[in-house]
Amino acid sequence: MTDIIRPTRVLISDLIGLAFDSEGQPDPSEVRSYVEAQKGCSFHLGPAAEIAKGAADPALVEFYYCPDASTREDLLGLAGEGAYDALIAAATFIPAECQFGLGGVRIGAGTGNMGSASWGGGNGIGGTAPLMNTPGINSRATAQMVWKALMSAIPDLPFDTLHGRVAQGTFDTGRHLRDFPTSKLEGQKLAVIGYGNIGREVAKLGQAFQMDVTIFARPHHKAWIESEGFTYAATIEDAAKDAQALSVHLGLGPMDAVRGVPANTGLIGATVLSAMAKGSVLINFDRGELVDTCALAHALSSGQIAQAIIDADVFVAEVTGEISGPMAPYLPLLDMFADKLCLLPHAAADTDHPTRVAGAKQAVDQILSVIRNRIAVNAVGDVPDGITRGQSNTPTGVGGVGFAELASLARTDPGKQLKGALSAVIDRLDTADALSEEDARDLMLNVNQLRTLIDDLGLQGPLRV
């Protein structure tokens, strides 16, 4: 039996398309076409017919699409006996007993749901197979949802009310506008907790709105943070001090052996919330456990926090209706603070179709890289013996600039254009004291062209080595 050579099997346990087909079902056809036409692999709708036996052939890879297996029981029945060699998942929690000997990829950044013992659980430490993610793939989508949340709270112009009054002919600008004061974002302080891919994208949006953006991160990020025009804070309390809004993007961190929970559990507590400006806004689109809900209740009661917007996983048992997941501790707060709380089901990035498709395609590339080349791109935690850690891969402009990309830039056409634009700016600045009006116009055109090239090439942020 051990001499049998069989195709390598990859389980896809979450939706990889959020557009809908003619029957109203989520359509995975974009990723299916990518797998079959561009990668030369097979794609099956539904589970494998039997448990896989024999040695997996890296040249023949079959993907099995089973997005409806969401409960522990479903997954153990589907993949509890080693039926699949590798896994691509998104939000579904993968039990430790589900084995995937060649590795797994989580579509997105956090890997807390990737509980398989094959890679040592969600932190990827101590396993025999590599754990990977697709960092940055949903960073902009998440950051934009954070911004929608912030804009729903400040500025506070009641669009629906004003529209109704105008439509009814009961609003006079001269007499009534004074009754609707608002506040602009410019000059207000935004505290961003964490300088990862999502935190940095949120900070960039704050900068675009001329906010005073302060970022808490580990000390080695300080120079990069300040080079991008943000303010560095050495502690979370320093970042939160007098902030009108705080957005947290740290992740849960490693397990705290003493408390038996991830290290960052409850990190946004009383001292952080009390440091913020009176009547401020708390946004947590990261992990629900990061906020101490008891401290939040006190801050909402006192008016210290005017509004909290939380995006966290919530699960409802089909038979009993029991609610579990990181959102569960927030639900009792609705009895007292329904008008101050907005609770979302961790939907900020996972409901964007292009993002999910792009993430799935990247996950396919990464799992094939491990299977065929023994290279783990975007590895999380340990890389087992026999596997090479590949360079981090993120979308252009997200998470900084890769060393290899930078090293090869000069040989590309965009790199040559950048060099030409930079030379033009330097040449004109050398004669700035004698510029004519036409020269000044050309200088500003060159500066704008240079900035556009820098943006297009993603030459911003820290260097990724």
N, C-alpha and C positions, 0 to 999 in steps of 0.2 A: 504493500500500500504506500510505503514511503517513496517508492520509485515513480509514483504518478506525478506528472507535471500538469498543472491546471492553470487556468487564467487567474490573475490576481483580482480580488474582489474589493471594491470600494463602496461603502455604504454612504449615501447622502441622506441625512436624517431630518433636514429642514427644507423649507421652501427656498427655491433658487430662482423663482420668478414670481413677481407680484402683479404683473399684468394678467388679464383674464382672457380665456379662450371663448369660443362661441357658445360653450355650455356653462359659462360663468365660473370655471375653475381656474385657479392659478396656473399659468402657462410656463413650463420649464423649457420651451423649445429653443430659446436663444442659447442656453447653456448646453442643451442636448446637441445642437448643431455644432457647437464649439468642440465638444468631446468627440463627436463622430467624424466631422469633416476636417477639423484642424489637428486633432490629436490622434486620430486613428484608433480610437477605442470604441467599445460598445456601451450603449446606454439603455437601461431597462427600466420600465415603469413598474414598480413593485419589487418585492423581495426575491432573493434567490430561492430556487425550488428546494434545495437541500443543503445540508451542512457541507462546507468545502473540505476536501481531503486532498492530501498530497502537497507537493512543493509548488509555491506560487511562481508563475512565469512573469517576469517584469516586462516582457515584450507584448504580452497579451493582458490587457487590463479592462475589466468590466465594471461599470458604475451602475449601482442599483438605487433608484430614487424612491424613498419611503418616507415622505414628509409627515405622514399621519401618525407615526409611532411616537407618541409624546410622553406617555406615562412610564414609570419604572417597569411595570409589568410588560408593557408593549415592547420596550427595548430589550429586556431580558429574554423575552420570547423570540425576538428577532435576531439579536446579536450576542446572546449570553453564552453561546457554546463555540465561539470562534468561527462563526459562519463567514465573517468578513475579515480581510487583512488590514484595511485602513478605513478611516472615517473622515467625512466632511460634515460639520455641524454648524449651527448658528446659535440658537437660543435654547434648544432642548438640553435638559440636564442628562448627562451620560453616566450611568451608574458605574461604580468601580468594577463590578463583575463583568461588564462588557469588554471583551478583549479584542484589540486591534494590533497585531504583532508588528506591522510596518509603520504605524504612526497615525496621527490625526491632525486635522487643521480646523480651527475655529474661524468662521467668517466674521471678522470684526477684531477688536483689540483684546478685550478681556477674555480670559480662559477659565473663569471660575466654574463654569458649567461643564467643563471637560473632565469629568470625574474618573475616567477609566484608569485602572491600576496599571495598564500597559505603559503609560508615561508618568506614573506616580501621582495622578490626580491633577487638579486645576493649576498647580504651580509648575508642573512639568519636571519635578525633581524626584530622582530615584527610580525611574522606570527603565524599561528595556527598549522602548520605542520613542521616537521624537514627537514632541508636541509643538505645533506651530500655530500662528495666527496670521491675519491679514491686516496689520496695523495701518491706520490712516485711510483705509478704504471707505469707512463711513464717518471720518472725522468731520468733514465739512457738512454733511447732512445733519449730524448731531449738533454741531456748533450753530447751524442755522435754526434748528429747533430751539436751542437755548435762547437764541436771539428773539425768536417769536415769543417765547415765554417772557423774556424781559420787556419786550415792547408791549405785551398785554398788561404789564403792571406799571411801567413808566416809559414814556410820558403817559399821562392819565386822561387823555382827551376822550370823552364818551361818544364815539362815532355814531353808534346806533341812536342814542338820544338826540344828538344834534341833527342827524338825518331826518328823524321823525318830526322834529319841530319844524325844520325847513320844509319838508313835504306837506305838512299841515298848515303852513303859512302862519305859524305862531312865533317865529324867531326873527327878531330885528337885530342886525349886527351892532348898530349903534347903542341900543338899550340893553341887550342881553348878553353880549359877549363877555362882559366883565364877570358874569356869574360862572364862567367856566375857565378858571386859571389852569395852566398846565406848566410843566417843567421840561426843559430840553435835557437830553443826555449829555451834551457837551459840558465838560467841567465836573461832572459827577464822578465819584470814585467807584471803579469796578474792581473787586478782588477776585482773582482767578487762582484757585488752589490746585497747583499742578501744572507742569510745563511739558506734558506729553502732547501727542498729536492733537487731541481734541482741545485741551486747555489752551494751546497756542493758537488754534483757529478761533476760539472764543475771544482771546485777547486781541487778535488782529481785527476782529469785527468791532470790538470796543474802541480800538485805536481809530478805525475809520469814522466812528461817530464822535471823535475828539474827546473821549472819556479819559480820565486819569486812571490808567490800568496798572495795577500792582499785582505781581505774581509771586506766590510762595513756591519754592522748589528747593531741591538739594543745592548746597553751595557751589558745586561744580557747574551749575547752570547760570550762575550769576553774570558772568561776562557776556554770555550769549543773550540773556534776557535784556541786559542794559544796552547791548549793541543794537537791539531791535527797537529801542526807544521806550521800553517798559521800565517800571520801577521794580527793583528786586526787594523782597521781604524775607528776612531770615527765619521768621516764625509765622505760623498761621495767624496768630493774634495780631502781629504787625500788619499783615496783609489786610485783615478784616477791619482794622481800626478806622472808624468813621466812614466805612464803605457804604454807599447807598444800595449796592447789590453785590452778592457773593455767589460765584458759581464754582462748584467743586468737581475736580477731575483727577483724582488720585488713584483710584482703584482700591481694592480691599487690602492689598499687601500680603505678606507671608503670614502664616499661622502663628498666633501668639500662644506659646506652649502653656503659659500660666493661666490665661483666661480661657483658653480653648476656643477662641474665635480669631478671625483675621485681625492683624495688628491695627488696622485703621478703623475698626468698628467703633462707632460713636465719636469719631474724631472731631466732628463739628458739634461741639457741646456748648455748655453754658458760657465758658470764658470766651469762646470765639463769637457766639451770638451777641453777648453783651458788649463786645468791642465794636460792633457795627453801629452805624448811625441809627438813631431812633426812627422807626417807621420804614426800615429797609426791606429789601427783597432777598430771599434765599432761594437759590435754584440748585437742585441736585438731580442732574440727568446722568449720574454715574452709577453708583450702587446705593440702594436704599439704606443699607446698614451703616453708611458713613455718618449719618445724622443721628444724634441722640434725641429720640422722639420725646422723652420727658423734658429735656432742656428746651426743645422746640415748643412744646405746649406752654411752658412758662413764658417764653419769649413772645409767643402769639398773644397770650393773656395780658401781658403788660403793655403790648403795643410796640415793643422793641422791634419785632418783625411784623411788618404790615401784611406781607403775603409770602407764602412758601409754595413753590411749584416743584413737585417731585415726580420723577419718571422712574418707576421700579417694577420689577417682575411681580406679578400676582397670579396665583394659581387657584382654581376652584375645583374641588373634587366633584366628579359628575354625579355620584350617587348621593353623597351626604351634603354637598354644598359647602363643605368646610373650606375656608380661605387660608392659604398659606403663602409663603414667599416673603421677600423683603418689604413688600408693600403692607403686609398685614398689621404691623405696629402703628401705621399711620391712620388706619381706618377709624379707630376709636376717637381720634381727634376731631373727626367731622361733626360729632355731636355738639361740640362747643364752637368750632371754628370753620364751619362750612363755607362762610364767605371769605375766609382768609387762606383756604387751602385749595390747590388744584392738583389732583392726583391722576397721573397718566400711567398706562400699563407697560412701561419700558418700550415705547413705540417710536421714540425720537428718530432713530436711524433705521430700524429694521423694517419699516413700511415703505421705504423708498425703492421703487423697482430698479432703476438704473444702478443704484448703489449695490443692491443685492446681487444683481447679475454680474457686475464687475467683480465683486468679492468672490462670487462662486467660481468665476473663470480663473481668478488668481489662485484660489484654493485648489482647483484642478491642476494648475501648473505646479504648485508646490508639492502636492501629493505625488505627482508623477516624477518630480525631481528626486524625491526620496526613493521611490520604488525603482526607478531606472538608473539614477546616477548616484544614489546614496548621499545626496546633498540636502540638508534641511535649511530652507530659506525662512527667515523670520522665526527661528527656533525660540521657544519659551522654556526656560529652565535648563536642564541638562541635555547634552547631546550624547547619546549612547555610543559605545565603541563601534567603530566601523562606519559611522556617519560623520560627514564633514559639515561644520556649521557654515552655511552660506551667508552672503552679505544681506543685510536688511533691505527690504524692498517696499517702498511706499509710493503713492501717486506723486507726480511732480509738484513740488512746492509744499507738500505736507511733511512735517517732521524734519525739516532741514534738507541738507544737500549731501548726497553720497560721495565718498572720496573717489570712487572709481568714475562716477559721472563727471566730477570736477576735473579729474586727471585727463579725461578724454575730450573735454570740451573744446580745447583749442583746435582739434582736428575736424570739428564739425562745421557745417555752414552757419548754424546759429552762433557758434563760438566766434567765427570770423566776423559776423555782423556785429556782435557785441564788442569785439576789439576795435572795429571801425568806428562805432558810435562813441566809445570811450575816448578814442584818439581825437575825434572831432571836438568833443567837449573840452579836453585838455588843451588842444590847440587854441580854441577860442578864449579860454580862461587865461592863457598866457599873454593875450593881448587885450585883456578886459579893460585896462585903463584907457584904451583908445578905441573902444567899440563905437561904431555908428549905430543908428537905430536899426538898420537892416542887419548888422552883425548881431545885435542883441536879440533880434527876432530869431535869427538862425541858431543862436546859442540855446535859446529856450526850446526850439524844435529838437535840437540834438539831445538836450537833457530829457525831454519827454520820450524821445525814441529810446534812449538808454534805459530809462525806467521801465518802459514797456517790455524791452528785451529781457531785463532782469526778472520781471514778473513772469513772462512767458517761459523762461528757462527754470523758474523756481529757485533762483539763487538768493534765497533768504533763509534766515534761521541758522541753527547750529550745524556743524559738520558731522555727518554720520560716518564713522570709520568702520 
